[in-house]
Amino acid sequence: MKELLHALTPGDADWRIANQLDPLRLPAHVAIIMDGNGRWAKQRNYPRIIGHRAGVNVVGDIVETCAQLGLEALTLYAFSVENWKRPRLEVEGLWRLLRFYLRKELPKMMRHGIQLMAIGRIESLPESVQAELQDVIGKTANNRGMRLNLAINYSGRTELVDAVNSMLENARDEGNLSALEITEEAISEHLYTAGQKDPDLLIRTSGEMRVSNFLLWQIAYSELYVTETLWPDFSRRDLLEAICEYQSRDRRFGGLTRSPSPAPAVEAQELLLLDDEGLELPLAQLG
């Protein structure tokens, strides 16, 4: 957090928003569905690949801001399993942009201590892309700052399938398949993100109200933030505003907000409302 404040200009809009944040209540893990590159390009009569190129420029700024905030992890939805259905030239252009991003941003990753990870079925990517990814992953492996997860050839459903298959394979190799017990903890330990905290905040740009098969297991209790802003227009200020909104929410994880225990008389009255006679009363007579 201090690193970000030091990088900002005192008095400007970003600096004012950053100073509203509670450094003790920052999300540990933010996930982002980067949507709207194609629409951004269409609005300007550009080819779709130009929208993706503009989106890549934004990625660098957002990654740096998250690292300066001191977040533990940032997961970006870069390429889904379903994205293979797009035109061949667009897909090939995306791989070129990914390789360009990795080369361009490596010095910044090293400067901020960012550790790069790739999640998804990486083995299905073109060999040149795999090689570039593994090179940067290896060079950042000893960094101890924020973990940057690039979700590439990723699908939340295939991640769950891969997790269960991994559990089955391990049990079969160990000769205890009949004793295999599938629990929530066991599944979490076999996800691509094993060992990481689940996202506290999921951001989606472009206004679409869906999660698009992204981190289906991990976002069970994530706070959702949807903005109409298209990804190429998404700025550091937009990110800070999303985190401000996150901090204004009351996260209960299925429980209730902590409050003083009710007086015994109040508890007794509530129990009476749930006995057989109380349950028969019309709601208008209660209270």
N, C-alpha and C positions, 0 to 999 in steps of 0.2 A: 504494500500500500504506500509506504514512504517513497519507494522508487518511482511510482506513478506520480505522486504529488510533486516530486522533485523535477520530473520531466515536463510537467504542465506549466503554463504561464499563469502566475497568480492573477486572479480577477476575471479570467475568461470563463466562458460557459462550462467547459469541461472541468475546469478547476473547481468551480462552484458546486457542480454536481458531485464530483469526487469527494469534496469536503462534507457532503451530507451523508456519506456512507459510514456505517459503523464497522470499523476494521475487525471487530470481534464476531461479526455476523455475516461475513462474506461467504458466499457458496464455496465449498471446497472443490466441487466439480461442476463445471458448466458444459452442457452439450448443445450443439447448434445444428439445426437443419438449414443449410445455406440454400435458400430457394429464391428464384426470380431472375436468374441470369438471362434466360431466354426472353422473358417479357421485357426486361430492361433493354435488350438489344432491339426487340421488335418495336418498342416505342420510339426508337431513334432510327429505324430503318437500317439497322446494322445486321450483318450475319450473326447467327446465334453464337458462334465461336468468339466473337468480339465481346459478347456479354460474359462468357466464361473467363475471358482474359481480364476483364474489369473486375470480376469476382475474385480472381487470384490476388490482385493488388490489395483487396480488402482483407483477405486472409492474413497477410503479413502484419497489418496494423492491429487486427483483433488479437492475434496470437501474442504480439508484443505487449498489448495492454493487459491481457490476462496474466502474463508472466510478471509484469510490473505490479499488478494487484497482489501477487503472491498466492494465486490459486494453486491448488494441488494438481488439478487435471482439467484439460479442455479436450472435448471430443467433437470432431467436425465430420459431418456426413458428406463425404467427398464424391463417392460413386457407389450407387446401389447395384445389386444384382440385376434389377429390372432395367438399369440404364443401358445394358447391352442391346436393348431393343431400338435404341436411337440410330440415326444414320451412321454408316461406317466412318465417314469423314469427320463427323462430330466426335465420335468416340476416339478416333486416332488423334484428333486435336486436343482432347482432354488429356491424353497420355503425354503429349508434348508439353502441355501446360504444367502438368504435375512434375515432370522432370525439370522444367525451367524453375518452378517454385522451389524445389528441393535444393538446387544449386544456388539459387539466389538467396534463400533464407538460411542456409547453413551457418554462415558467420553470425547472424543474429541469434540463432539457436544457441550457439556456443557462448556468445556474450551474455545471454540471460540464463544459461544453465539449463536449457530446455532439453528434455529427453523425448525423442521421437519414437512412437510405436505405430504400427499399422495393424488394424483389426479387420477381419474379413477373410475371404478365401483368396489370399494373396497369391497362392500357387497357380491360380488361373490367369494371372495378369501376364502381359507380354514380358519376355525375358529381360528386355532392356529396362522396363519399368521396375521389375523386381530387383534388378542389379542396383539401380539408382536408389531405391528405397533401402535396401540392405546396407548400402554404403553409408547413408546418412544415419540410419539406425545404429550402425556400429560406431560411427564417430561421436554420437551423442550418448552412447550407452552409459558412460560414467558420469554424466551430468546429474545433478541432484536437485534441480529446480522443478518447474512445472512439467508434468507429463503431457505431451501432445499426442492424442490418439487420432490418426487419420483413418476413418472408416471407408475402406476401398473394396469394391466388389463385396459389399456388405449387405446383409439382410438379417433382421431380428429373428425371423423364423429359422433361417438356415443356421444362425448362431446357436439356437436352442437344439436343433437337430444335431449339430456337430458336438455340442456339449454332452448330450445323451449318448451318442455313439462313442465318444471318448471314454465315458464312464463304462460302457459295455465292453469296449476293447480292453481297458485296463483290468476289469474284473476277469475277463476271459484269459488274459495273459497271466494273471495271478492264480488262476484256477479256482476262483470263488464266485463264479457267475451266479450260482444258485442262491448265494447269500447277499447278493447286491441289493442295497437299499437306496432308493432314489429319494433324496430329501431336498428341501430348498437350499440348504447349505452346500450339499454336494453339487447341485447344478451350478450354483454361483461360483464354486471353485473350478469349474470346467468351462466357464464362459471366456470369450476373448479378453474380457476386462478383469479376469480373476485377480484378486489382491487389491483392486482399486475400490474406492468408495463409489456408490451409485450417484448419478448426477442429482444435485440439489435443484438445479434450474435447467429447464429445456427451453431454448429460444428457437422460434421458427419465424423466418422472414417471409414476406410476400403475402401474408394474410390468410394462407390456407389453414383450415382448421382440422388438421389430421397429423398423425405422427409418422406416416409413411414407412412403416416396417422398421423403425429405428429404435434400437435399444429397448425392445419390448419388455424384457425382464427387468432391466435396470431402472426404468423410469416409473415404476409402480407408484412411488410417492414423490416424484419430482414435481416442482412447481412449473406450470406451463406459462410461457409468455409469447404471445403472437403479435407481431407488428406488421402493418401494411407495407413497411419499407422493403423494397427489393434488395437482394443481397449486395449488388454493386454499389448501392447508396447507403448501406449500413455502415455507420461510423463508430468511432470510440464513444461519442456522446450517446448514441443509441444503446450501446452496450452498458454504459454506466446507468442510463435510465432504466434499463431492464433489471439491473441489479438493485437499484433503488426500489423498484416495484416489488422485487423479491423480498427485500428486507421489510416491506410494509405488511407482508402477509403473516398470518398465524399458522404455522405448520404444526398439525396435530397428529399426523400419522395414524388416523383412525380413532384417536382418543379425543379428549376435551381439553380446552385451555385450562391451565392450572388456576384454581380459585379456592378461597377459603372453604373448608368443609362445612356442609350445612348443619344447622343446629339440630339436635336430636328430635325436637318437636316437628321440624320440617321433614326430616327423614321419615318419621312415623306417619305423617300425613301423606307422603308420597307412596308409602307402602300400602296404606288404606285404599288409595286410588287404583291399586293393582290387584286388590282382592276380588273375589267373584262378584260381589255386589257393586263395587266401584267400576268394574269393567262393563257392567250393564247400564250404567248411567249415561244419558246423552251428554255429549261434550259441552253443551251450553250450560249444564248444571255444575260443571267442574270449575275449580278455581276459587 
